[in-house]
Amino acid sequence: MGDRDRDRAARQRALCVEDDGGVAVVFHRVDSDDGGGDEEEEEEEEEESGGDERAEARIQLQSDYADDAEGARGGGGGGEGGGGGRSSLCPPACCVAARAQKAAGDDAGKPKTCPGLGLFYALLSTVFFSIIAVLVKSIQGVHAIEISAIRCFFQMLFTLPLLIYHKTGFLGPRDKRVYLVLRGLIGSNAMILLFYAVQQMPLADATVIMFSNPVFTSLLAWIFLKERCTIWDCVFTVFTISGVLLIARPPFLFGEQRRGIEGNYGNHLKGTIAAFAGAIGAAFTFVVLRKMGKSVHYYLSVWYYAVIGFVECIIAVSVLGEWKIPYCGRDRWLLMLIAVLGIAGQTFLTKALQIEKAGPVALMRTLDVVLAFIFQFIFFNRAPTMWSLGGALCVVVSTSGVALQKWYSNSRKS
């Protein structure tokens, strides 16, 4: 290779500008050998001014690229390092490797969600709530209001450090306190009514009636929140009421057939009324929660539920004179377990609704009815009657229909 070729190769420059993510842009400068005898004169001029020009060009390219890169990132990654770009001499192969490295980094940085995690959380909450009903049924000699008071007390103990950790305060926003008080009053009453119904009638029957609350939620949301009500909502409401009548079996419709009723019919009827009122109370609770929206932290809502429920239960037990300490040590542990499982069930249900749509979660919650029949047969040796199965089928079909309808309408909107 001649001297002129070596000088030409030495003048070739590769300017590489890369950002913090590893993307490199390469500019090759190649001098043409056209010009004949004028080349030596150009070399002399370049020796004098070439260094300054290259420095200015490198600085300008670095500044322009840093601005473009920061604009493309939306200002997210240009803060580090002050400028976001570095200049270096690199071959084109390094730029390709840098692009591949950045692509791999982007894929690794994306959050990976486990498919079906929301439904798994919904399943856990369903199992926990079903176990709570079994435990309430198995405790003897303790009034339902006292069980509710003990659950609210332990729920207060578990919720208090969470409120302090999240710095939510204990009163909530001033314009939402009325709704928080309503949520506490109605929710705690619904819990008391559910526990009372479980004690007075078969476990599966009480669970089926309480599970009808999604249908009443749609009607109450139409009345108070002006949400859309369709003809299907009316049909599902008729199905739900039919299922409740099949379980209650009032004498003016079914005569004196009392097969499968636990205890005397008076207790069965009181349990049915309590479960039905509890279902409507739970529906009112959901409407109040919708009215509050997401402006109130979930733990603050649970806090109001526990505090108001505890105060209300203490007053009611004192007036009725039903306060009793369980004689058996096993029952005392079961009461604490009811409180722990109640908090766990509410937590997993909230997580499920945060990850998954409400429709699939509501469909997963229908397993609560199936588990109630299974647990009733295993732990209490009571087989369901055809009336109970027919009523459960009506309620499950109606609640599933409401869930599917909401799921379909939300999918069309999105």
C-alpha positions as a Markdown table, in Angstrom:
| # | Residue | x | y | z |
|---|---|---|---|---|
| 1 | Met | 0.0 | 0.0 | 0.0 |
| 2 | Gly | 1.3 | 3.4 | -1.0 |
| 3 | Asp | 1.8 | 6.4 | 1.2 |
| 4 | Arg | -1.2 | 8.1 | -0.3 |
| 5 | Asp | -3.5 | 5.1 | 0.4 |
| 6 | Arg | -2.3 | 4.9 | 4.0 |
| 7 | Asp | -2.9 | 8.6 | 4.5 |
| 8 | Arg | -6.4 | 8.2 | 3.0 |
| 9 | Ala | -7.1 | 5.3 | 5.4 |
| 10 | Ala | -5.9 | 7.3 | 8.4 |
| 11 | Arg | -8.4 | 10.1 | 7.5 |
| 12 | Gln | -11.3 | 7.8 | 7.6 |
| 13 | Arg | -13.2 | 8.4 | 10.8 |
| 14 | Ala | -16.1 | 6.6 | 12.5 |
| 15 | Leu | -18.1 | 8.6 | 14.9 |
| 16 | Cys | -20.3 | 6.6 | 17.2 |
| 17 | Val | -22.9 | 8.2 | 19.5 |
| 18 | Glu | -24.8 | 6.0 | 21.9 |
| 19 | Asp | -27.2 | 6.6 | 24.7 |
| 20 | Asp | -27.5 | 5.0 | 28.1 |
| 21 | Gly | -29.7 | 2.2 | 26.7 |
| 22 | Gly | -26.9 | 1.0 | 24.3 |
| 23 | Val | -28.3 | 2.2 | 21.0 |
| 24 | Ala | -25.5 | 3.4 | 18.8 |
| 25 | Val | -25.5 | 5.6 | 15.7 |
| 26 | Val | -22.4 | 5.4 | 13.5 |
| 27 | Phe | -21.3 | 8.0 | 10.9 |
| 28 | His | -18.4 | 7.1 | 8.6 |
| 29 | Arg | -16.4 | 9.8 | 6.9 |
| 30 | Val | -14.6 | 8.8 | 3.8 |
| 31 | Asp | -12.5 | 11.2 | 1.8 |
| 32 | Ser | -12.7 | 10.9 | -1.9 |
| 33 | Asp | -9.4 | 10.6 | -3.9 |
| 34 | Asp | -10.7 | 12.7 | -6.7 |
| 35 | Gly | -8.9 | 15.9 | -7.2 |
| 36 | Gly | -5.4 | 14.7 | -8.2 |
| 37 | Gly | -2.7 | 17.2 | -7.4 |
| 38 | Asp | -4.9 | 19.3 | -5.1 |
| 39 | Glu | -5.0 | 16.4 | -2.5 |
| 40 | Glu | -1.7 | 17.3 | -0.8 |
| 41 | Glu | -2.8 | 20.9 | -0.4 |
| 42 | Glu | -6.1 | 19.7 | 1.1 |
| 43 | Glu | -4.2 | 17.4 | 3.5 |
| 44 | Glu | -2.1 | 20.4 | 4.8 |
| 45 | Glu | -5.3 | 22.4 | 5.3 |
| 46 | Glu | -6.9 | 19.5 | 7.1 |
| 47 | Glu | -4.0 | 19.1 | 9.4 |
| 48 | Glu | -4.4 | 22.7 | 10.6 |
| 49 | Ser | -8.2 | 22.8 | 10.9 |
| 50 | Gly | -9.4 | 19.2 | 10.8 |
| 51 | Gly | -9.1 | 18.6 | 14.5 |
| 52 | Asp | -11.2 | 21.5 | 15.5 |
| 53 | Glu | -13.9 | 20.7 | 12.8 |
| 54 | Arg | -14.1 | 17.1 | 13.9 |
| 55 | Ala | -14.4 | 18.1 | 17.6 |
| 56 | Glu | -17.2 | 20.5 | 16.7 |
| 57 | Ala | -19.0 | 18.0 | 14.6 |
| 58 | Arg | -18.7 | 15.3 | 17.3 |
| 59 | Ile | -20.1 | 17.7 | 19.9 |
| 60 | Gln | -22.9 | 18.8 | 17.6 |
| 61 | Leu | -23.9 | 15.3 | 16.7 |
| 62 | Gln | -23.8 | 14.2 | 20.3 |
| 63 | Ser | -26.0 | 17.1 | 21.4 |
| 64 | Asp | -28.5 | 16.5 | 18.6 |
| 65 | Tyr | -28.7 | 12.8 | 19.2 |
| 66 | Ala | -29.1 | 13.2 | 22.9 |
| 67 | Asp | -32.0 | 15.6 | 22.4 |
| 68 | Asp | -33.7 | 13.3 | 19.9 |
| 69 | Ala | -33.2 | 10.3 | 22.2 |
| 70 | Glu | -34.6 | 12.1 | 25.2 |
| 71 | Gly | -37.6 | 13.2 | 23.2 |
| 72 | Ala | -38.2 | 9.7 | 22.1 |
| 73 | Arg | -38.0 | 8.4 | 25.6 |
| 74 | Gly | -40.3 | 11.1 | 26.8 |
| 75 | Gly | -37.8 | 12.4 | 29.3 |
| 76 | Gly | -37.8 | 9.1 | 31.2 |
| 77 | Gly | -34.2 | 8.0 | 30.7 |
| 78 | Gly | -32.4 | 11.2 | 29.8 |
| 79 | Gly | -32.1 | 12.5 | 33.4 |
| 80 | Glu | -29.2 | 10.2 | 34.3 |
| 81 | Gly | -25.7 | 11.2 | 33.3 |
| 82 | Gly | -26.8 | 14.8 | 32.5 |
| 83 | Gly | -26.9 | 14.4 | 28.7 |
| 84 | Gly | -27.9 | 10.9 | 27.8 |
| 85 | Gly | -25.2 | 10.4 | 25.2 |
| 86 | Arg | -21.5 | 9.4 | 24.9 |
| 87 | Ser | -19.2 | 9.6 | 21.9 |
| 88 | Ser | -16.8 | 6.8 | 21.1 |
| 89 | Leu | -15.1 | 5.2 | 18.2 |
| 90 | Cys | -16.7 | 1.9 | 17.5 |
| 91 | Pro | -17.1 | -0.4 | 14.5 |
| 92 | Pro | -20.6 | -1.1 | 13.1 |
| 93 | Ala | -20.7 | -4.6 | 14.7 |
| 94 | Cys | -20.8 | -2.9 | 18.2 |
| 95 | Cys | -23.9 | -1.0 | 17.2 |
| 96 | Val | -25.7 | -4.1 | 16.2 |
| 97 | Ala | -24.8 | -5.8 | 19.5 |
| 98 | Ala | -25.9 | -2.7 | 21.4 |
| 99 | Arg | -29.3 | -2.8 | 19.7 |
| 100 | Ala | -29.8 | -6.4 | 20.6 |
| 101 | Gln | -28.8 | -5.8 | 24.2 |
| 102 | Lys | -31.3 | -3.0 | 24.5 |
| 103 | Ala | -34.1 | -5.1 | 23.1 |
| 104 | Ala | -33.4 | -7.9 | 25.6 |
| 105 | Gly | -33.3 | -5.3 | 28.4 |
| 106 | Asp | -36.8 | -4.0 | 27.3 |
| 107 | Asp | -38.3 | -7.5 | 27.4 |
| 108 | Ala | -36.8 | -8.2 | 30.8 |
| 109 | Gly | -38.1 | -4.9 | 32.2 |
| 110 | Lys | -41.7 | -5.6 | 31.3 |
| 111 | Pro | -43.9 | -6.8 | 34.2 |
| 112 | Lys | -44.9 | -10.4 | 33.8 |
| 113 | Thr | -48.4 | -11.3 | 35.0 |
| 114 | Cys | -49.4 | -14.8 | 35.7 |
| 115 | Pro | -52.5 | -15.8 | 33.6 |
| 116 | Gly | -55.4 | -16.8 | 35.8 |
| 117 | Leu | -53.9 | -15.2 | 39.0 |
| 118 | Gly | -57.0 | -13.1 | 39.5 |
| 119 | Leu | -59.3 | -16.1 | 39.3 |
| 120 | Phe | -57.0 | -18.0 | 41.7 |
| 121 | Tyr | -57.4 | -15.1 | 44.2 |
| 122 | Ala | -61.2 | -15.3 | 43.7 |
| 123 | Leu | -61.1 | -19.1 | 44.4 |
| 124 | Leu | -59.1 | -18.5 | 47.6 |
| 125 | Ser | -61.6 | -15.9 | 48.8 |
| 126 | Thr | -64.5 | -18.3 | 48.0 |
| 127 | Val | -62.9 | -21.1 | 50.0 |
| 128 | Phe | -62.2 | -18.9 | 53.0 |
| 129 | Phe | -65.8 | -17.6 | 53.1 |
| 130 | Ser | -67.2 | -21.1 | 52.9 |
| 131 | Ile | -64.9 | -22.2 | 55.7 |
| 132 | Ile | -66.1 | -19.3 | 57.8 |
| 133 | Ala | -69.8 | -20.4 | 57.4 |
| 134 | Val | -68.8 | -23.9 | 58.5 |
| 135 | Leu | -67.0 | -22.6 | 61.6 |
| 136 | Val | -70.0 | -20.4 | 62.5 |
| 137 | Lys | -72.3 | -23.4 | 62.1 |
| 138 | Ser | -70.1 | -25.6 | 64.3 |
| 139 | Ile | -69.8 | -23.2 | 67.3 |
| 140 | Gln | -72.5 | -24.0 | 69.8 |
| 141 | Gly | -73.9 | -21.8 | 72.5 |
| 142 | Val | -72.5 | -18.5 | 71.2 |
| 143 | His | -74.9 | -15.9 | 69.7 |
| 144 | Ala | -74.4 | -14.8 | 66.1 |
| 145 | Ile | -74.0 | -11.2 | 67.3 |
| 146 | Glu | -71.2 | -12.2 | 69.7 |
| 147 | Ile | -69.4 | -14.0 | 66.9 |
| 148 | Ser | -69.7 | -10.9 | 64.8 |
| 149 | Ala | -68.3 | -8.8 | 67.6 |
| 150 | Ile | -65.2 | -11.0 | 68.0 |
| 151 | Arg | -64.6 | -11.0 | 64.3 |
| 152 | Cys | -64.8 | -7.2 | 64.1 |
| 153 | Phe | -62.5 | -6.9 | 67.1 |
| 154 | Phe | -59.7 | -8.9 | 65.5 |
| 155 | Gln | -60.3 | -7.2 | 62.2 |
| 156 | Met | -59.7 | -3.9 | 63.9 |
| 157 | Leu | -56.4 | -5.2 | 65.3 |
| 158 | Phe | -55.2 | -6.4 | 61.9 |
| 159 | Thr | -56.3 | -3.3 | 60.0 |
| 160 | Leu | -54.9 | -0.7 | 62.4 |
| 161 | Pro | -51.2 | -1.2 | 61.5 |
| 162 | Leu | -52.1 | -1.2 | 57.8 |
| 163 | Leu | -53.7 | 2.2 | 58.1 |
| 164 | Ile | -50.6 | 3.5 | 59.9 |
| 165 | Tyr | -48.3 | 2.0 | 57.2 |
| 166 | His | -50.3 | 3.4 | 54.3 |
| 167 | Lys | -50.8 | 6.8 | 56.1 |
| 168 | Thr | -54.5 | 6.9 | 55.2 |
| 169 | Gly | -55.7 | 8.4 | 58.4 |
| 170 | Phe | -58.7 | 7.1 | 60.5 |
| 171 | Leu | -61.5 | 9.3 | 59.3 |
| 172 | Gly | -61.1 | 9.5 | 55.5 |
| 173 | Pro | -62.1 | 12.4 | 53.2 |
| 174 | Arg | -64.6 | 14.8 | 54.7 |
| 175 | Asp | -67.0 | 14.4 | 51.8 |
| 176 | Lys | -66.9 | 10.6 | 52.0 |
| 177 | Arg | -67.4 | 10.0 | 55.7 |
| 178 | Val | -71.2 | 9.7 | 55.4 |
| 179 | Tyr | -70.7 | 6.9 | 52.9 |
| 180 | Leu | -68.1 | 5.2 | 55.1 |
| 181 | Val | -70.5 | 5.3 | 58.0 |
| 182 | Leu | -73.3 | 3.8 | 55.9 |
| 183 | Arg | -70.9 | 1.1 | 54.6 |
| 184 | Gly | -70.0 | 0.2 | 58.2 |
| 185 | Leu | -73.6 | 0.1 | 59.4 |
| 186 | Ile | -75.1 | -1.8 | 56.5 |
| 187 | Gly | -72.1 | -4.2 | 56.0 |
| 188 | Ser | -71.9 | -5.2 | 59.7 |
| 189 | Asn | -75.7 | -5.8 | 59.8 |
| 190 | Ala | -75.4 | -8.0 | 56.7 |
| 191 | Met | -72.7 | -10.0 | 58.4 |
| 192 | Ile | -74.8 | -10.4 | 61.6 |
| 193 | Leu | -77.8 | -11.6 | 59.6 |
| 194 | Leu | -75.7 | -14.1 | 57.6 |
| 195 | Phe | -74.3 | -15.6 | 60.8 |
| 196 | Tyr | -77.7 | -15.8 | 62.3 |
| 197 | Ala | -79.2 | -17.5 | 59.2 |
| 198 | Val | -76.4 | -20.1 | 59.2 |
| 199 | Gln | -77.3 | -20.9 | 62.8 |
| 200 | Gln | -81.0 | -21.2 | 62.2 |
| 201 | Met | -81.2 | -23.1 | 59.0 |
| 202 | Pro | -79.2 | -25.6 | 56.8 |
| 203 | Leu | -75.8 | -24.2 | 55.8 |
| 204 | Ala | -76.4 | -24.6 | 52.0 |
| 205 | Asp | -79.8 | -22.9 | 52.1 |
| 206 | Ala | -78.5 | -19.9 | 54.0 |
| 207 | Thr | -75.5 | -19.6 | 51.6 |
| 208 | Val | -77.7 | -19.8 | 48.5 |
| 209 | Ile | -80.0 | -17.0 | 49.7 |
| 210 | Met | -77.1 | -14.8 | 50.7 |
| 211 | Phe | -75.5 | -15.5 | 47.3 |
| 212 | Ser | -78.5 | -13.8 | 45.6 |
| 213 | Asn | -77.1 | -10.3 | 46.4 |
| 214 | Pro | -75.6 | -9.6 | 42.9 |
| 215 | Val | -79.2 | -9.6 | 41.4 |
| 216 | Phe | -80.4 | -7.1 | 44.0 |
| 217 | Thr | -77.2 | -5.0 | 43.5 |
| 218 | Ser | -78.2 | -4.5 | 39.8 |
| 219 | Leu | -81.7 | -3.3 | 40.8 |
| 220 | Leu | -80.4 | -1.0 | 43.6 |
| 221 | Ala | -77.8 | 0.5 | 41.3 |
| 222 | Trp | -80.6 | 1.2 | 38.8 |
| 223 | Ile | -82.6 | 3.0 | 41.5 |
| 224 | Phe | -79.9 | 4.9 | 43.4 |
| 225 | Leu | -77.0 | 5.2 | 40.9 |
| 226 | Lys | -79.1 | 5.6 | 37.7 |
| 227 | Glu | -77.3 | 2.6 | 36.1 |
| 228 | Arg | -78.9 | 0.9 | 33.1 |
| 229 | Cys | -81.4 | -1.8 | 33.9 |
| 230 | Thr | -82.4 | -4.3 | 31.1 |
| 231 | Ile | -85.2 | -6.8 | 30.7 |
| 232 | Trp | -82.7 | -9.5 | 31.6 |
| 233 | Asp | -82.2 | -8.0 | 35.1 |
| 234 | Cys | -85.9 | -8.3 | 35.7 |
| 235 | Val | -85.9 | -11.9 | 34.5 |
| 236 | Phe | -82.9 | -12.8 | 36.8 |
| 237 | Thr | -84.7 | -11.1 | 39.7 |
| 238 | Val | -87.7 | -13.4 | 39.1 |
| 239 | Phe | -85.5 | -16.4 | 39.0 |
| 240 | Thr | -83.8 | -15.4 | 42.3 |
| 241 | Ile | -87.0 | -14.9 | 44.1 |
| 242 | Ser | -88.3 | -18.2 | 42.8 |
| 243 | Gly | -85.1 | -19.9 | 44.2 |
| 244 | Val | -85.6 | -18.3 | 47.6 |
| 245 | Leu | -89.3 | -19.5 | 47.7 |
| 246 | Leu | -88.2 | -23.0 | 46.9 |
| 247 | Ile | -85.8 | -23.0 | 49.8 |
| 248 | Ala | -88.1 | -21.3 | 52.2 |
| 249 | Arg | -91.2 | -23.4 | 51.2 |
| 250 | Pro | -93.9 | -21.2 | 52.8 |
| 251 | Pro | -97.0 | -23.2 | 53.8 |
| 252 | Phe | -99.4 | -21.1 | 51.8 |
| 253 | Leu | -97.6 | -22.3 | 48.6 |
| 254 | Phe | -96.2 | -25.8 | 49.6 |
| 255 | Gly | -98.6 | -26.9 | 52.2 |
| 256 | Glu | -97.3 | -28.8 | 55.2 |
| 257 | Gln | -94.3 | -30.4 | 53.5 |
| 258 | Arg | -91.5 | -29.9 | 56.0 |
| 259 | Arg | -89.0 | -32.5 | 54.7 |
| 260 | Gly | -85.3 | -31.4 | 54.9 |
| 261 | Ile | -86.0 | -28.5 | 57.3 |
| 262 | Glu | -83.5 | -28.2 | 60.1 |
| 263 | Gly | -85.2 | -27.9 | 63.5 |
| 264 | Asn | -88.7 | -26.5 | 63.6 |
| 265 | Tyr | -90.2 | -24.5 | 60.8 |
| 266 | Gly | -90.2 | -21.3 | 62.8 |
| 267 | Asn | -86.4 | -21.2 | 63.0 |
| 268 | His | -86.2 | -22.1 | 59.4 |
| 269 | Leu | -88.4 | -19.2 | 58.5 |
| 270 | Lys | -86.5 | -16.8 | 60.7 |
| 271 | Gly | -83.3 | -17.9 | 59.1 |
| 272 | Thr | -84.7 | -17.4 | 55.6 |
| 273 | Ile | -85.8 | -13.9 | 56.4 |
| 274 | Ala | -82.4 | -13.1 | 57.9 |
| 275 | Ala | -80.5 | -14.4 | 54.9 |
| 276 | Phe | -82.8 | -12.5 | 52.5 |
| 277 | Ala | -82.4 | -9.3 | 54.5 |
| 278 | Gly | -78.6 | -9.9 | 54.6 |
| 279 | Ala | -78.5 | -10.4 | 50.8 |
| 280 | Ile | -80.2 | -7.0 | 50.4 |
| 281 | Gly | -77.9 | -5.4 | 52.9 |
| 282 | Ala | -74.9 | -6.8 | 51.0 |
| 283 | Ala | -76.3 | -5.3 | 47.8 |
| 284 | Phe | -76.7 | -1.9 | 49.5 |
| 285 | Thr | -73.1 | -2.2 | 50.6 |
| 286 | Phe | -71.9 | -2.7 | 47.1 |
| 287 | Val | -73.9 | 0.3 | 45.9 |
| 288 | Val | -72.3 | 2.5 | 48.6 |
| 289 | Leu | -68.8 | 1.2 | 47.6 |
| 290 | Arg | -69.6 | 2.1 | 44.0 |
| 291 | Lys | -70.7 | 5.6 | 45.1 |
| 292 | Met | -67.5 | 6.2 | 47.0 |
| 293 | Gly | -65.4 | 5.0 | 44.0 |
| 294 | Lys | -61.6 | 4.6 | 44.3 |
| 295 | Ser | -61.1 | 7.9 | 46.2 |
| 296 | Val | -61.2 | 6.0 | 49.5 |
| 297 | His | -58.6 | 3.5 | 50.4 |
| 298 | Tyr | -59.8 | -0.1 | 50.8 |
| 299 | Tyr | -58.3 | -0.5 | 54.3 |
| 300 | Leu | -60.2 | 2.6 | 55.5 |
| 301 | Ser | -63.4 | 1.1 | 54.3 |
| 302 | Val | -62.6 | -2.1 | 56.2 |
| 303 | Trp | -61.7 | 0.0 | 59.3 |
| 304 | Tyr | -65.1 | 1.6 | 59.4 |
| 305 | Tyr | -66.7 | -1.8 | 58.9 |
| 306 | Ala | -64.9 | -3.2 | 61.8 |
| 307 | Val | -65.2 | -0.3 | 64.2 |
| 308 | Ile | -68.9 | 0.4 | 63.7 |
| 309 | Gly | -69.7 | -3.3 | 63.6 |
| 310 | Phe | -67.8 | -3.9 | 66.9 |
| 311 | Val | -69.6 | -1.0 | 68.7 |
| 312 | Glu | -73.0 | -2.1 | 67.3 |
| 313 | Cys | -72.5 | -5.7 | 68.3 |
| 314 | Ile | -71.3 | -4.8 | 71.8 |
| 315 | Ile | -74.5 | -2.7 | 72.4 |
| 316 | Ala | -76.8 | -5.4 | 71.0 |
| 317 | Val | -75.2 | -8.2 | 73.0 |
| 318 | Ser | -75.4 | -6.1 | 76.2 |
| 319 | Val | -79.1 | -5.3 | 75.6 |
| 320 | Leu | -80.0 | -8.9 | 74.8 |
| 321 | Gly | -77.8 | -10.3 | 77.6 |
| 322 | Glu | -76.3 | -12.9 | 75.3 |
| 323 | Trp | -72.6 | -12.3 | 76.1 |
| 324 | Lys | -71.1 | -15.7 | 76.9 |
| 325 | Ile | -67.5 | -16.9 | 76.9 |
| 326 | Pro | -67.2 | -20.2 | 75.0 |
| 327 | Tyr | -66.8 | -23.1 | 77.4 |
| 328 | Cys | -64.7 | -25.1 | 75.0 |
| 329 | Gly | -61.2 | -24.0 | 74.2 |
| 330 | Arg | -61.7 | -25.2 | 70.7 |
| 331 | Asp | -64.5 | -22.8 | 70.1 |
| 332 | Arg | -62.3 | -19.9 | 71.3 |
| 333 | Trp | -59.7 | -20.8 | 68.6 |
| 334 | Leu | -62.4 | -21.1 | 66.0 |
| 335 | Leu | -63.6 | -17.6 | 66.8 |
| 336 | Met | -60.2 | -16.2 | 66.2 |
| 337 | Leu | -59.8 | -18.3 | 63.1 |
| 338 | Ile | -63.1 | -16.8 | 61.8 |
| 339 | Ala | -61.7 | -13.3 | 62.1 |
| 340 | Val | -58.4 | -14.2 | 60.4 |
| 341 | Leu | -60.1 | -16.0 | 57.5 |
| 342 | Gly | -62.5 | -13.0 | 57.1 |
| 343 | Ile | -59.7 | -10.6 | 56.6 |
| 344 | Ala | -57.9 | -13.0 | 54.2 |
| 345 | Gly | -61.1 | -13.6 | 52.2 |
| 346 | Gln | -61.7 | -9.9 | 51.8 |
| 347 | Thr | -58.1 | -9.2 | 50.9 |
| 348 | Phe | -58.0 | -11.9 | 48.2 |
| 349 | Leu | -61.3 | -10.8 | 46.8 |
| 350 | Thr | -60.1 | -7.2 | 46.5 |
| 351 | Lys | -56.9 | -8.4 | 44.7 |
| 352 | Ala | -58.9 | -10.5 | 42.4 |
| 353 | Leu | -61.1 | -7.5 | 41.4 |
| 354 | Gln | -57.9 | -5.4 | 40.8 |
| 355 | Ile | -56.4 | -8.0 | 38.5 |
| 356 | Glu | -59.4 | -9.6 | 36.8 |
| 357 | Lys | -62.7 | -8.3 | 35.5 |
| 358 | Ala | -65.7 | -8.4 | 37.7 |
| 359 | Gly | -67.6 | -10.9 | 35.5 |
| 360 | Pro | -65.1 | -13.8 | 35.8 |
| 361 | Val | -64.7 | -13.2 | 39.5 |
| 362 | Ala | -68.4 | -13.3 | 40.1 |
| 363 | Leu | -68.6 | -16.6 | 38.1 |
| 364 | Met | -65.9 | -18.0 | 40.3 |
| 365 | Arg | -67.8 | -17.0 | 43.4 |
| 366 | Thr | -70.6 | -19.3 | 42.3 |
| 367 | Leu | -68.4 | -22.1 | 43.7 |
| 368 | Asp | -69.5 | -20.9 | 47.1 |
| 369 | Val | -72.8 | -22.6 | 46.7 |
| 370 | Val | -71.3 | -25.8 | 45.5 |
| 371 | Leu | -68.9 | -25.8 | 48.5 |
| 372 | Ala | -71.7 | -25.1 | 50.9 |
| 373 | Phe | -73.6 | -28.3 | 49.8 |
| 374 | Ile | -70.4 | -30.3 | 50.0 |
| 375 | Phe | -69.4 | -29.1 | 53.4 |
| 376 | Gln | -73.0 | -29.5 | 54.7 |
| 377 | Phe | -72.9 | -33.2 | 53.7 |
| 378 | Ile | -69.3 | -33.9 | 55.0 |
| 379 | Phe | -69.4 | -32.0 | 58.3 |
| 380 | Phe | -73.0 | -32.1 | 59.2 |
| 381 | Asn | -74.2 | -35.3 | 57.5 |
| 382 | Arg | -77.1 | -33.6 | 55.9 |
| 383 | Ala | -78.0 | -34.4 | 52.3 |
| 384 | Pro | -79.7 | -31.7 | 50.2 |
| 385 | Thr | -83.3 | -32.0 | 49.2 |
| 386 | Met | -84.7 | -31.6 | 45.8 |
| 387 | Trp | -86.3 | -28.3 | 46.9 |
| 388 | Ser | -82.9 | -26.9 | 48.0 |
| 389 | Leu | -81.2 | -28.1 | 44.8 |
| 390 | Gly | -83.9 | -26.5 | 42.7 |
| 391 | Gly | -83.7 | -23.2 | 44.6 |
| 392 | Ala | -79.9 | -23.2 | 44.3 |
| 393 | Leu | -80.1 | -23.8 | 40.6 |
| 394 | Cys | -82.4 | -20.8 | 40.1 |
| 395 | Val | -80.1 | -18.5 | 42.2 |
| 396 | Val | -76.9 | -19.7 | 40.5 |
| 397 | Val | -78.4 | -19.3 | 37.0 |
| 398 | Ser | -79.6 | -15.8 | 37.8 |
| 399 | Thr | -76.3 | -14.6 | 39.4 |
| 400 | Ser | -74.3 | -16.1 | 36.6 |
| 401 | Gly | -76.5 | -14.5 | 34.1 |
| 402 | Val | -76.0 | -11.1 | 35.7 |
| 403 | Ala | -72.2 | -11.6 | 35.7 |
| 404 | Leu | -72.1 | -12.7 | 32.1 |
| 405 | Gln | -74.3 | -9.8 | 31.0 |
| 406 | Lys | -72.1 | -7.2 | 32.7 |
| 407 | Trp | -69.0 | -8.9 | 31.3 |
| 408 | Tyr | -70.4 | -8.8 | 27.8 |
| 409 | Ser | -71.5 | -5.2 | 28.0 |
| 410 | Asn | -68.1 | -4.1 | 29.4 |
| 411 | Ser | -66.3 | -6.0 | 26.7 |
| 412 | Arg | -68.3 | -4.3 | 24.0 |
| 413 | Lys | -67.6 | -0.9 | 25.4 |
| 414 | Ser | -63.9 | -1.5 | 25.7 |
